[in-house]
């Protein structure tokens, strides 16, 4: 499991890097939440697909369905699980992007607060 987690972490980092290169950091916590929420909803949809296919394969198995029908259900589970893993990786990357964006936003807030405080003191930083 540790090797798998390390590989997933690497994939999350790659996804994060791609997202930042393409769109930059988020401009607000609201934007971070919206982007993350989208990925979580997409992951949830894939989980629902996997659960549906799991029920389907069980029903087909109980009723001695044709082997090809059972394989079709297992294939559906496999595809949904792979898609779920991809969406989970994207959700993890967007959570990390939210962290990094928040740090940058906070830095800007601190800089602005320091400038305002300096201005109130007569310009001394």
Secondary structure, 3 states (H helix, E strand, C coil): CHHHHHHHHHHHHHHHHHHHHHHCCCCCHHHHHHHHHHHHHHHHHHHHHHHHHHHHHHHHHHCCCCHHHHHHHHHHHHHHHHHHHHHHHHHHHHHHHHHHHHHHHHHHHHHHHHHHHHHHHCCCC
